[in-house]
Amino acid sequence: MHISAKSDYALRALIVMARSAEDSDGPLTAEAMATAQEIPQNFLLAILADLRRSGIVRSKRGQGGGWLLGREASQIAVADVIRAVDGPLVSVHGLRPEAVSYRDLAVILQPVWIAARSSLREVLEAVSLADLAAGRLPETVRERSETEDAWEPR
């Protein structure tokens, strides 16, 4: 799986936003989030627009305005964020795995892509923005990350 800069930056900005929401700091400016996470501000603004369209964030205009979570951090999964900024978790030539058709011996590839998506969902839908902001992971995800082979760069 390829994690795009958009997904990485979106999650980093949302962690800052979720932590701020816990502290009741009110809306955050894109500039503050960009500075805190060393994200190019114009790129972050485009990402925030994608997140707003999906309901993950909302904006508040005027003095004291900025960006707020659109729903509780515990109700926003990492998978939701990735889908909002990059589309489906797994795609094959721009299509969802179930929409891809193969011929002959290659038919076996479709269930591989479906299984890969299922595995990604198992992790990315289990971790919420609240988990990330609190610096904790669900036990099943933490356990997966602690296995020796998980850190092997293959």
C-alpha positions as CSV (number, residue, x, y, z in Angstrom):
1,M,0.0,0.0,0.0
2,H,1.2,3.5,-0.8
3,I,0.4,6.2,1.8
4,S,0.2,9.5,-0.1
5,A,1.5,12.8,1.2
6,K,-2.2,13.9,1.2
7,S,-3.2,11.2,3.6
8,D,-0.2,11.6,5.8
9,Y,-0.6,15.4,6.0
10,A,-4.4,15.1,6.5
11,L,-3.9,12.7,9.5
12,R,-1.1,14.9,11.0
13,A,-3.3,18.0,10.8
14,L,-6.3,16.1,12.2
15,I,-4.3,14.9,15.1
16,V,-3.5,18.5,16.0
17,M,-7.1,19.4,15.5
18,A,-8.3,16.5,17.7
19,R,-5.9,17.4,20.5
20,S,-7.0,21.0,20.3
21,A,-10.6,19.9,20.5
22,E,-9.8,17.9,23.7
23,D,-8.3,21.1,25.2
24,S,-11.3,23.2,24.0
25,D,-9.1,25.6,22.2
26,G,-11.7,26.3,19.5
27,P,-11.0,26.5,15.8
28,L,-7.5,26.2,14.5
29,T,-6.1,28.1,11.5
30,A,-4.6,26.2,8.6
31,E,-1.5,28.2,9.3
32,A,-1.2,27.0,12.9
33,M,-1.7,23.3,11.8
34,A,0.7,23.7,8.9
35,T,3.4,25.2,11.2
36,A,2.9,22.6,13.9
37,Q,3.4,19.8,11.5
38,E,5.6,21.4,8.9
39,I,3.1,20.9,6.1
40,P,3.0,23.3,3.1
41,Q,0.0,25.6,3.9
42,N,-1.5,25.8,0.4
43,F,-1.4,22.0,0.1
44,L,-3.0,21.7,3.6
45,L,-5.8,24.1,2.5
46,A,-6.6,21.8,-0.5
47,I,-6.6,18.8,1.9
48,L,-8.9,20.6,4.3
49,A,-11.3,21.3,1.5
50,D,-11.5,17.5,0.7
51,L,-12.0,16.8,4.4
52,R,-14.8,19.4,4.6
53,R,-16.6,17.8,1.6
54,S,-16.6,14.5,3.4
55,G,-17.8,16.0,6.7
56,I,-14.7,15.2,8.6
57,V,-14.0,18.9,9.3
58,R,-15.9,22.1,9.1
59,S,-14.8,25.6,8.9
60,K,-15.8,28.6,10.9
61,R,-15.6,32.0,9.3
62,G,-14.7,35.4,10.8
63,Q,-12.6,36.5,13.6
64,G,-11.6,33.6,15.7
65,G,-12.5,31.3,12.8
66,G,-10.6,28.3,11.5
67,W,-11.1,24.6,11.3
68,L,-12.9,22.2,13.6
69,L,-13.7,18.5,13.5
70,G,-17.0,17.8,11.8
71,R,-17.8,15.0,14.3
72,E,-16.3,13.4,17.4
73,A,-12.7,12.2,17.0
74,S,-13.7,8.8,18.2
75,Q,-16.1,8.6,15.2
76,I,-13.4,9.3,12.6
77,A,-11.3,6.3,11.5
78,V,-8.0,6.5,9.7
79,A,-9.7,4.7,6.8
80,D,-12.3,7.6,6.6
81,V,-9.5,10.1,6.2
82,I,-7.7,8.2,3.6
83,R,-10.9,7.7,1.6
84,A,-11.7,11.4,1.9
85,V,-8.5,12.6,0.4
86,D,-7.4,9.7,-1.8
87,G,-10.4,7.6,-2.6
88,P,-10.8,3.8,-2.1
89,L,-8.2,2.0,0.1
90,V,-7.4,-0.4,-2.7
91,S,-7.9,0.2,-6.4
92,V,-6.7,-1.6,-9.5
93,H,-6.2,0.6,-12.4
94,G,-8.5,3.1,-10.8
95,L,-11.3,0.5,-10.2
96,R,-12.5,-1.1,-7.0
97,P,-11.2,-4.7,-6.8
98,E,-14.7,-6.2,-7.2
99,A,-15.2,-4.2,-10.4
100,V,-12.0,-5.6,-12.1
101,S,-12.4,-8.5,-14.4
102,Y,-9.6,-10.9,-15.4
103,R,-9.3,-13.7,-17.9
104,D,-8.0,-17.2,-17.6
105,L,-5.2,-17.8,-15.1
106,A,-5.3,-14.1,-13.9
107,V,-8.8,-14.6,-12.4
108,I,-7.0,-15.6,-9.1
109,L,-5.8,-12.0,-8.7
110,Q,-9.2,-10.5,-7.8
111,P,-9.6,-12.4,-4.5
112,V,-6.0,-11.3,-3.7
113,W,-7.0,-7.7,-4.1
114,I,-10.2,-8.2,-2.1
115,A,-8.3,-9.9,0.7
116,A,-5.7,-7.1,0.8
117,R,-8.5,-4.5,1.1
118,S,-10.0,-6.6,3.9
119,S,-6.7,-6.7,5.8
120,L,-6.3,-2.9,5.4
121,R,-9.8,-2.3,6.6
122,E,-9.1,-4.4,9.7
123,V,-6.4,-2.0,10.8
124,L,-7.4,1.3,9.3
125,E,-11.0,1.2,10.5
126,A,-10.0,0.1,14.0
127,V,-7.8,3.2,14.6
128,S,-9.7,6.4,15.4
129,L,-8.5,10.0,15.4
130,A,-9.1,10.0,19.1
131,D,-6.7,7.0,19.5
132,L,-4.1,8.9,17.5
133,A,-4.6,12.1,19.5
134,A,-4.2,10.2,22.7
135,G,-1.1,8.5,21.5
136,R,-2.5,5.0,21.8
137,L,-3.5,2.2,19.5
138,P,-6.1,-0.5,19.8
139,E,-4.5,-3.6,21.2
140,T,-4.9,-5.6,18.0
141,V,-3.2,-3.0,15.9
142,R,-0.4,-2.4,18.5
143,E,0.2,-6.1,18.6
144,R,0.6,-6.3,14.8
145,S,3.1,-3.4,14.9
146,E,5.2,-5.1,17.6
147,T,5.9,-8.3,15.7
148,E,9.4,-8.7,14.5
149,D,8.5,-9.2,10.8
150,A,6.3,-6.1,10.8
151,W,9.4,-3.9,10.8
152,E,11.2,-5.8,8.0
153,P,11.5,-3.6,5.0
154,R,10.4,-6.1,2.4
